[in-house]
Amino acid sequence: MYDGPIIDAHHHLWDLSMHRHPWLEAGAGEVGGLGDLTPIRRTYLPADFRADTAGEHVVASVHVEAGWLEGDGLTETEWLARLDTSGDIACRHVARVALADASAPGAIEAQAARSRVCGIRDILSWTPDPARRFAPRGDLMTDSVWRANLGRLRQHGLVFDLMVFPPQLHEAAELAGDFDDQIFVLNHGGSPIDRDAHGMEIWREGLRTLARRPNVMIKISDLVAYDPHWTLDSMRPVIGHCLDCFGPERTMFGSDFPVAGLHARYHDVVWTLRHLTKDLSRDEQHAIFFETARRVYGVPVTAVA
């Protein structure tokens, strides 16, 4: 099994004493179908990430925006810059900008000026069920203001982290086709949240469609959120389909810790992916665990020397 260096391409840090994460406040209720969030309603800083990743040869990581207060994403980026991120924790940031807002052009420019910011995320995951949705609206991908601001990312060299639910994958494929010079990174394997036969077929078919866009990459990250009673056998066809669609050169590992900690230890997440990719070539494993993230997010060479 793979024993080389790892870039964790998706994790979060937060200090809940600052009261900047509304979805993590006591009494906030459920979001995104994640269930009871009580176990992760605690401060999670670089020392906690180091403890979780101990022994796993994680040499660098990418911090993804963590649901900071709307319209205040730059403050999250500035807060991250003040943390002790030695060991190349959070050496790259995917920052939050609400692309439908009038303030988005200035926010994009301000984020792009920060040396560690490599991408932007504006979560699109929406369903009619308020307890499962992340996005405030279901029509953002067709909103003219939102699309115009998405078009600004490329000039700054920023990727777009794409988070949608399976019924939105076809629309996401159209979006990626319309912006074919923009790099997209699909979060969480396309979020296969509906686990019955019909729901999984929607996910499989949608993923195949999206993968036809060469400017889209995928993260195998926090699949346990959608399969809380997961086993190696239940993960096998899901991870296998991600790899069949995108190939190792467009696939990267992300833990989504501490959120994934609701259902698994860090070691379990890494070991599962190592085990299920053990028959691939060394170069293919290296792409999944390290090289794709290094290339797409521009992780500096000094971080992985």
C-alpha positions as CSV (number, residue, x, y, z in Angstrom):
1,M,0.0,0.0,0.0
2,Y,1.0,3.6,-0.6
3,D,3.5,4.9,2.0
4,G,4.6,8.1,0.4
5,P,3.9,11.7,1.3
6,I,0.3,13.0,1.5
7,I,-1.2,16.4,0.8
8,D,-4.6,16.6,2.6
9,A,-6.5,18.7,0.1
10,H,-9.5,19.4,2.2
11,H,-9.8,20.2,5.9
12,H,-11.0,22.9,8.2
13,L,-9.8,24.9,11.3
14,W,-12.0,26.9,13.6
15,D,-12.1,28.7,17.0
16,L,-15.7,28.5,18.2
17,S,-15.0,31.0,21.0
18,M,-15.0,33.7,18.2
19,H,-18.6,32.9,17.3
20,R,-17.9,33.2,13.6
21,H,-19.4,29.9,12.4
22,P,-23.2,30.1,12.7
23,W,-23.7,26.5,11.6
24,L,-21.6,25.3,14.5
25,E,-23.4,27.3,17.2
26,A,-25.3,25.4,19.9
27,G,-28.9,25.1,18.8
28,A,-28.1,25.7,15.1
29,G,-29.7,22.4,14.2
30,E,-28.7,20.1,11.4
31,V,-27.2,21.1,8.1
32,G,-26.4,19.2,4.9
33,G,-27.7,15.9,6.2
34,L,-24.7,15.5,8.5
35,G,-26.8,14.6,11.5
36,D,-26.0,15.6,15.1
37,L,-23.0,18.0,15.0
38,T,-22.4,18.0,18.7
39,P,-19.1,16.0,18.5
40,I,-17.5,18.7,16.3
41,R,-18.9,21.7,18.1
42,R,-15.5,22.3,19.6
43,T,-12.5,24.4,18.7
44,Y,-10.2,22.7,16.1
45,L,-6.8,24.3,15.6
46,P,-3.5,23.2,14.0
47,A,-2.5,21.3,17.1
48,D,-5.7,19.2,16.9
49,F,-5.0,18.5,13.2
50,R,-1.5,17.5,13.9
51,A,-2.7,15.1,16.6
52,D,-5.3,13.5,14.2
53,T,-2.7,13.2,11.4
54,A,0.1,11.8,13.5
55,G,1.9,8.9,11.8
56,E,0.2,9.4,8.4
57,H,3.0,11.3,6.6
58,V,0.8,14.3,5.8
59,V,3.4,16.8,4.6
60,A,1.1,19.7,3.6
61,S,-2.6,20.6,3.6
62,V,-5.2,22.8,2.0
63,H,-7.6,24.7,4.3
64,V,-11.1,25.0,2.8
65,E,-13.4,27.8,4.1
66,A,-15.4,26.6,7.1
67,G,-18.7,28.4,6.9
68,W,-17.5,31.7,8.4
69,L,-20.0,34.5,8.7
70,E,-21.5,35.6,5.3
71,G,-19.7,38.5,3.8
72,D,-16.7,38.2,6.1
73,G,-14.6,35.6,4.4
74,L,-11.5,37.8,4.3
75,T,-11.4,37.9,8.1
76,E,-11.2,34.1,8.0
77,T,-8.2,34.3,5.7
78,E,-6.5,36.8,7.9
79,W,-7.2,34.7,11.0
80,L,-5.6,31.7,9.4
81,A,-2.5,33.7,8.6
82,R,-2.0,34.3,12.3
83,L,-2.1,30.7,13.3
84,D,0.9,28.5,13.9
85,T,0.7,26.5,10.7
86,S,4.3,25.2,10.8
87,G,4.7,21.9,9.1
88,D,2.8,23.4,6.2
89,I,-0.6,22.9,7.6
90,A,-3.0,25.1,5.6
91,C,-0.2,26.2,3.3
92,R,-2.9,26.9,0.8
93,H,-6.4,28.3,1.4
94,V,-9.7,27.9,-0.5
95,A,-11.5,31.0,0.7
96,R,-15.2,31.9,0.8
97,V,-16.8,34.5,-1.5
98,A,-20.5,34.7,-2.1
99,L,-20.4,35.2,-5.8
100,A,-24.0,36.5,-6.1
101,D,-23.2,39.5,-3.8
102,A,-22.5,43.0,-5.1
103,S,-19.3,42.9,-3.0
104,A,-17.9,39.8,-4.8
105,P,-15.6,41.6,-7.2
106,G,-13.7,43.4,-4.5
107,A,-13.8,40.3,-2.2
108,I,-12.2,38.1,-5.0
109,E,-9.5,40.7,-5.6
110,A,-8.8,41.0,-1.9
111,Q,-8.6,37.2,-1.4
112,A,-6.4,36.8,-4.5
113,A,-3.9,39.3,-3.0
114,R,-3.2,36.9,-0.1
115,S,-0.3,34.7,-1.0
116,R,-1.8,31.4,0.4
117,V,-5.2,31.8,-1.3
118,C,-5.4,29.4,-4.3
119,G,-9.2,29.1,-4.8
120,I,-12.7,30.2,-3.9
121,R,-15.7,28.2,-2.7
122,D,-19.3,29.2,-2.7
123,I,-21.3,26.2,-1.8
124,L,-24.1,25.3,-4.2
125,S,-25.5,22.1,-2.5
126,W,-29.2,22.6,-2.4
127,T,-32.3,20.4,-2.0
128,P,-35.9,21.2,-1.2
129,D,-35.3,19.9,2.3
130,P,-34.1,22.7,4.5
131,A,-32.3,20.3,6.9
132,R,-30.2,19.0,4.1
133,R,-29.3,22.0,2.0
134,F,-26.2,24.1,2.4
135,A,-26.9,26.8,-0.2
136,P,-29.6,29.5,0.3
137,R,-30.9,29.2,-3.2
138,G,-31.0,26.5,-5.9
139,D,-30.6,28.7,-8.9
140,L,-27.1,30.1,-8.4
141,M,-25.5,28.4,-11.3
142,T,-27.8,30.2,-13.7
143,D,-27.7,33.6,-11.9
144,S,-26.1,36.2,-14.2
145,V,-24.3,38.0,-11.4
146,W,-23.0,34.8,-9.9
147,R,-21.7,33.6,-13.2
148,A,-20.1,37.0,-14.0
149,N,-18.2,36.8,-10.7
150,L,-17.2,33.2,-11.3
151,G,-15.7,34.4,-14.6
152,R,-13.4,36.7,-12.6
153,L,-11.5,33.8,-10.9
154,R,-9.5,32.8,-13.9
155,Q,-7.8,36.1,-14.3
156,H,-6.5,35.7,-10.7
157,G,-5.4,32.1,-11.2
158,L,-7.9,30.9,-8.7
159,V,-9.6,27.4,-8.8
160,F,-13.3,27.0,-7.9
161,D,-14.2,24.4,-5.3
162,L,-17.5,22.9,-6.5
163,M,-19.9,21.5,-3.9
164,V,-23.2,20.1,-5.2
165,F,-25.6,17.3,-4.6
166,P,-26.0,14.5,-7.2
167,P,-29.2,16.0,-8.9
168,Q,-27.1,19.1,-9.6
169,L,-24.2,17.3,-11.3
170,H,-25.7,17.7,-14.8
171,E,-26.1,21.4,-14.3
172,A,-22.6,21.6,-12.9
173,A,-21.3,19.9,-16.1
174,E,-23.0,22.6,-18.2
175,L,-21.4,25.2,-16.0
176,A,-17.9,23.7,-16.4
177,G,-18.5,23.6,-20.2
178,D,-19.5,27.3,-20.2
179,F,-16.4,28.2,-18.3
180,D,-14.0,25.8,-19.9
181,D,-10.9,27.8,-19.0
182,Q,-11.7,27.6,-15.3
183,I,-10.5,24.8,-13.1
184,F,-13.2,23.2,-10.9
185,V,-12.5,20.8,-8.0
186,L,-15.6,18.7,-7.1
187,N,-15.8,18.3,-3.3
188,H,-16.7,15.0,-1.5
189,G,-16.9,12.8,-4.5
190,G,-20.0,14.6,-5.7
191,S,-21.8,14.1,-2.3
192,P,-23.7,10.8,-2.8
193,I,-26.2,11.5,-0.1
194,D,-29.2,9.4,-1.2
195,R,-28.1,5.8,-0.7
196,D,-31.0,3.9,-2.2
197,A,-30.6,2.3,-5.7
198,H,-32.2,5.3,-7.4
199,G,-30.2,7.9,-5.6
200,M,-26.9,6.1,-6.3
201,E,-27.7,5.8,-10.0
202,I,-28.4,9.5,-10.2
203,W,-25.0,10.0,-8.6
204,R,-23.1,7.6,-10.8
205,E,-24.6,8.9,-14.0
206,G,-24.1,12.5,-13.0
207,L,-20.5,11.9,-12.1
208,R,-19.9,10.3,-15.5
209,T,-21.3,13.4,-17.2
210,L,-19.3,15.9,-15.1
211,A,-16.1,13.9,-15.6
212,R,-16.3,14.5,-19.4
213,R,-15.3,18.0,-18.7
214,P,-11.4,18.0,-18.6
215,N,-11.3,21.1,-16.5
216,V,-13.0,19.3,-13.5
217,M,-11.0,17.5,-10.8
218,I,-12.4,15.5,-7.9
219,K,-11.7,15.1,-4.2
220,I,-12.3,11.8,-2.6
221,S,-13.2,13.5,0.7
222,D,-15.6,12.7,3.6
223,L,-17.5,10.0,1.8
224,V,-18.3,8.7,5.3
225,A,-20.6,11.7,5.8
226,Y,-23.0,10.1,3.3
227,D,-22.4,6.5,4.5
228,P,-22.2,6.9,8.3
229,H,-22.3,3.1,8.9
230,W,-19.7,2.6,6.2
231,T,-17.5,-0.5,5.7
232,L,-14.7,-1.2,3.3
233,D,-17.1,-3.0,1.1
234,S,-19.5,-0.1,1.0
235,M,-16.7,2.3,0.1
236,R,-15.2,0.2,-2.6
237,P,-17.8,0.9,-5.4
238,V,-18.0,4.6,-4.5
239,I,-14.3,5.2,-4.6
240,G,-13.9,2.9,-7.6
241,H,-16.5,4.9,-9.5
242,C,-14.8,8.2,-8.7
243,L,-11.5,6.8,-10.1
244,D,-13.1,5.2,-13.1
245,C,-14.7,8.5,-14.1
246,F,-11.8,10.9,-13.3
247,G,-8.6,8.8,-13.3
248,P,-5.8,9.2,-10.7
249,E,-4.4,12.3,-12.5
250,R,-7.6,14.2,-11.8
251,T,-8.3,12.8,-8.3
252,M,-7.0,14.0,-5.0
253,F,-7.3,12.9,-1.3
254,G,-9.0,15.2,1.2
255,S,-10.0,14.2,4.8
256,D,-12.6,16.9,5.5
257,F,-11.5,16.7,9.1
258,P,-12.8,17.5,11.6
259,V,-16.2,17.0,10.0
260,A,-15.3,13.4,8.9
261,G,-14.5,12.7,12.5
262,L,-18.3,12.4,13.1
263,H,-18.0,8.9,11.5
264,A,-14.4,7.9,11.3
265,R,-10.9,8.4,12.7
266,Y,-8.3,10.0,10.4
267,H,-6.3,6.8,10.3
268,D,-9.5,4.9,9.1
269,V,-10.0,7.4,6.2
270,V,-6.5,7.2,5.0
271,W,-6.1,3.5,5.4
272,T,-9.4,2.9,3.5
273,L,-8.2,4.8,0.5
274,R,-4.7,3.2,0.7
275,H,-6.3,-0.2,0.7
276,L,-8.7,0.4,-2.1
277,T,-6.0,1.8,-4.3
278,K,-3.3,-0.7,-3.5
279,D,-3.5,-2.4,-6.9
280,L,-2.8,0.8,-8.8
281,S,0.7,1.7,-9.9
282,R,3.0,3.7,-7.6
283,D,2.6,6.7,-9.9
284,E,-1.2,6.5,-9.8
285,Q,-1.2,6.3,-6.0
286,H,1.2,9.2,-5.8
287,A,-1.1,11.2,-8.0
288,I,-4.1,10.6,-5.8
289,F,-2.4,11.2,-2.4
290,F,0.0,14.0,-3.5
291,E,0.6,15.1,-7.0
292,T,-2.8,16.1,-8.2
293,A,-3.3,18.4,-5.2
294,R,0.2,19.8,-5.5
295,R,-0.4,20.7,-9.2
296,V,-4.0,22.0,-8.9
297,Y,-3.6,24.0,-5.7
298,G,0.0,25.1,-6.3
299,V,1.4,23.6,-3.1
300,P,4.9,25.0,-2.9
301,V,7.9,22.7,-3.3
302,T,9.3,23.7,0.0
303,A,6.2,22.3,1.7
304,V,6.9,18.8,0.4
305,A,10.7,18.6,0.1
